[in-house]
Structures are given as structure tokens and as C-alpha cells.
């Protein structure tokens, strides 16, 4: 892991998501848990985001992912929740009765971003010091400073 490179960007974006089934029902265990784990891994591979950690608890899920700048957190969770709901209802039709018909997942979710070597204070300091000459700015993104002979 670490800083990744895209066509026109360098990034290290990670998101921690937590969401739960409708009515916070306890049923994400056994075969349902195993199937859901595999399903989320497939979704991550198909939609090109990295699944860093995954914990499926009986009444909620923790998912820690690394994604590109093009992948908004809301789009990621929408994709995961919609595909998993459809596939789980197909594979385990009894879930619909258990949840009184309707939706599998509760509407809301929790998301928090995470950085590796960057703290809030570092970012505030970096923004405050924007007036400093470009070559003397803090090395926030791990870029190398040009050699002193290249400076003018």
C-alpha cells in the first residue's frame, strides 16, 4: 500500500465504512456471512477498489477500503450495498421474510477517511504555509524536492 499513482494524480485514499441490516437484525452469520464475504471480495475486484479489511458481524459490517480519487465514498457504498442485497435475496430468499419484505440494508451508513502519514495538523500547517516558495513547502505527499542545481 502507500501512495498510488494514476494518470494525473498521486493519492492514498482509504475509507472505513460501517453499515447494518434493516432493523439491525442478527443474521449475518454462518453461510450468509461466508457468502457475503466472498461477494464483497468479488465486488472489490470487479469495481477496482482494494479491500484492506473486512469484518462481518452478526448485525453490522466493517469494511476498510483503498480507492481512487474517481470513486466517491457514497458511490462505493451504494454499489456494495445494492449488489450484496440483490445477490443475498437471490441466494437466501428466507431473508426477505425475516426482514418483513423490503430492503436488506438500513438506509444509512458510517464512513470515515483515513491517511497513512498525514495528520490534521500537518494538513493545516501545509495550507497555512502555501505562501512559501514551492521548493520549500513541506513534503506532504512524499514527492522529492528538485536538486539545488535545478532551482532558480
C-alpha positions in Angstrom: 0.0 0.0 0.0 1.1 3.6 0.3 0.9 6.4 -2.3 -0.5 5.2 -5.6 -0.2 6.8 -9.0 -3.0 7.5 -11.5 -2.8 9.1 -14.9 -2.8 12.6 -13.5 -2.7 12.1 -9.7 -1.0 10.7 -6.7 -3.2 9.5 -3.9 -3.7 7.5 -0.8 -7.4 7.4 0.0 -8.8 4.9 2.4 -12.4 4.8 3.8 -13.8 2.9 6.8 -17.4 2.0 6.3 -19.9 0.6 8.8 -23.4 -0.4 7.9 -26.1 -2.7 9.2 -29.1 -4.7 8.1 -32.6 -3.2 8.3 -33.9 -3.2 11.9 -30.3 -4.2 13.0 -31.3 -7.9 12.8 -28.8 -10.5 13.8 -28.5 -12.8 10.8 -25.1 -12.2 9.1 -23.6 -15.4 10.3 -22.9 -18.9 9.1 -23.4 -19.5 5.4 -24.7 -16.0 4.9 -21.6 -14.5 6.4 -19.3 -16.7 4.2 -21.3 -15.9 1.1 -21.3 -12.1 1.9 -17.5 -12.1 2.5 -16.9 -13.7 -0.9 -19.4 -11.4 -2.6 -17.8 -8.2 -1.2 -14.3 -9.5 -2.4 -15.7 -10.1 -5.9 -17.3 -6.6 -5.9 -14.0 -5.0 -4.9 -12.2 -6.9 -7.6 -14.8 -6.0 -10.3 -15.1 -2.3 -9.3 -11.3 -1.9 -8.8 -11.0 -0.9 -5.2 -8.8 -2.6 -2.7 -10.4 -4.3 0.3 -7.9 -3.7 3.1 -10.0 -5.2 6.0 -13.5 -6.7 6.3 -15.3 -7.8 9.4 -18.8 -9.3 9.1 -20.5 -9.2 12.5 -24.0 -10.7 13.1 -25.7 -7.3 13.0 -23.2 -5.0 11.1 -20.3 -4.9 8.7 -17.0 -3.0 8.9 -15.2 -2.5 5.5 -11.9 -0.7 5.2 -11.1 0.1 1.5 -8.5 1.9 -0.5 -9.9 3.6 -3.6 -9.0 6.0 -6.4 -10.0 9.7 -6.4 -12.7 8.9 -9.0 -14.5 6.6 -6.5 -16.6 8.7 -4.1 -17.4 7.1 -0.8 -21.1 7.4 -1.4 -20.8 5.6 -4.8 -18.7 2.8 -3.3 -21.1 2.0 -0.5 -24.1 2.3 -2.9 -22.5 -0.2 -5.2 -21.6 -2.7 -2.4 -25.0 -2.4 -0.6 -27.1 -2.7 -3.8 -25.2 -5.7 -5.3 -25.0 -7.6 -2.0 -28.7 -7.1 -1.3 -29.7 -8.4 -4.7 -27.4 -11.4 -4.5 -28.3 -12.3 -0.9 -32.0 -12.1 -1.6 -31.5 -14.5 -4.6 -29.3 -17.0 -2.7 -31.2 -16.8 0.6 -34.9 -15.9 -0.1 -35.9 -16.5 3.6 -34.1 -13.3 4.5 -37.0 -11.3 2.9 -39.5 -12.9 5.3 -37.2 -12.3 8.2 -37.0 -8.6 7.3 -40.7 -8.3 6.5 -40.2 -7.9 2.8 -38.5 -4.7 1.6 -34.8 -3.7 1.9 -31.9 -5.7 3.3 -29.7 -2.8 4.5 -30.6 0.2 6.6 -30.5 3.4 4.6 -27.7 5.0 6.5 -24.0 4.2 6.9 -20.9 5.5 8.6 -17.8 6.5 6.7 -14.5 7.9 7.9 -11.5 8.7 5.8 -8.0 7.7 6.9 -4.5 8.7 6.0 -1.2 7.0 6.4 1.4 9.6 7.3 -0.8 12.7 7.2 -2.5 14.2 10.3 -5.0 17.0 10.5 -2.3 19.3 12.0 0.1 18.5 9.1 -2.6 19.5 6.6 -3.5 22.7 8.5 0.3 23.6 8.6 0.6 22.8 4.9 -2.3 25.1 4.0 -1.1 27.9 6.3 2.3 27.8 4.6 1.1 28.0 1.0 2.8 31.4 0.5 6.2 29.8 1.0 8.2 29.2 -2.2 7.1 25.9 -4.0 10.5 24.2 -3.4 10.5 24.9 0.3 6.9 23.6 1.0 6.6 20.7 3.4 7.0 17.4 1.6 3.4 16.3 2.4 2.9 13.9 -0.5 6.3 12.2 -0.5 7.5 14.0 -3.6 11.2 14.6 -4.0 12.4 18.1 -4.0 14.4 19.0 -7.1 18.2 19.1 -6.7 19.5 22.5 -5.7 21.1 23.0 -9.2 17.6 22.8 -10.7 16.2 25.6 -8.6 16.2 29.2 -10.0 
